[in-house]
Every structure is written in structure tokens, then in C-alpha cells.
Amino acid sequence: GENVEQHPSTLSVQEGDSAVIKCTYSDSASNYFPWYKQELGKRPQLIIDIRSNVGEKKDQRIAVTLNKTAKHFSLHITETQPEDSAVYFCAAASGGSYIPTFGRGTSLIVHP
Amino acid sequence: EPEVTQTPSHQVTQMGQEVILRCVPISNHLYFYWYRQILGQKVEFLVSFYNNEISEKSEIFDDQFSVERPDGSNFTLKIRSTKLEDSAMYFCASKTRQSSYEQYFGPGTRLTVT
């Protein structure tokens, strides 16, 4: 089955800095890569996703890049704000089951 | 905007007791899921459900677990005899169609087994 590795486990930045979270996956059949933001005690919320036919996708301050050859994808957050503080999960899914396999999460802390 | 809802938000139970966690998926969704998240760990898939039957389940979903859609709106997860290691946040999710990747998560039920 799919295995998703995520790094770092904790990321601490100053407000205004950029943050980058990286994930790798093992199953070459995976073709959908969502990113979820989970605030403390709340539900995971989809913030951005990318499909395998696209190398990069951007939505305001967040962007995701995908390298299918290397089987890795990354989340980039620019101009971080304290409200960006949360746990971010990457995931990978294939057209076989459409069920995402999650990474272990990155706790992002943005210091004012 | 419609949301997935779950009750209760927190359930405390003694080891060996049965618990039922309830979910109300978004009304026009057809595919339903349960996930588990042990504190500080990743979200793990338990089971998917469509057309009143399980379509896929993980190794975690053993004979202690069962799911049911008892009526047109609720989707339940039952744990027959809870163990300490069942303590976790349980998330329900739903989506519109099988070929859609995007799932909508509920707020979760925190299960504490003492």
C-alpha cells in the first residue's frame, strides 16, 4: 500500500517568513495530493490539492509543487501569519480507491 | 454551507463497554468514511461505506468494529468492546461520488477509554 512520509514534524517560523513542508510517497499510481490544515481540536480542512497532471498550483499565499519522477510534493506558505499556526497533513490517493493515505503531520508555529 | 456533523463531541467510556459514534453526512453525499487519529499521530483510514455496505476497510477495522446507516441521515460506528488503545479522535467524512477525491470531514468525536 501507499506510504507517505512528511517532514519536518515541527516547524517554527517568525511572522512574515515562508514555511515549506515536504512529503514523499511510495505508490507511483497515486495521482491526487491534498493538503489539510487542522487547528487544535478541530476537523482537518482541505486547503489545497494538486493532481498528477500539474506540477504546481497556487492559491494566494499557499502553493503546492509536485515532482512525480521523484515522488515528492511540497507545501509552501509565504508571508506567514499567526493564524497559519496549525498541524498540516499531506496525503496521497490513487484512482483505485480514492482514499487518502496521510502523512504524520507538521506542527507549524508562527511567532508574532 | 452544509457540513458533516458528529455526536457526541466527547465520549468517555470504560474498557469493555460498547460505544456508538454518530455522524450525519452532507445530505446529497453517497460515500461515507470513518477515520481514526490517535493523539499526536496521523489520520488513519478505518472503513468506507456505500450503498449500505462496506466497500473497503483497513487492518484496524477488525471484528470489534461495525458500521451502519440505520436511516436516511445517520452513519454510525460501533465499537463492541472498547480497549484502552481505542482512545482517539474519530472523524467521519463523506463525499458525493466515488470518483471524487475531495472528502468533507466532520468535527470528530474524542473517545476516551478508561
Interface residues (C-beta under 8 A of the other chain):
Chain A: Y32 P34 Y36 K42 R43 P44 Q45 L46 D49 F89 A93 G95 S97 Y98 I99 P100 T101 F102 G103 R104 G105
Chain B: V4 Y33 Q41 K42 V43 E44 F45 S48 E56 F91 Q98 S99 S100 Y101 E102 Q103 F105 G106 P107 G108
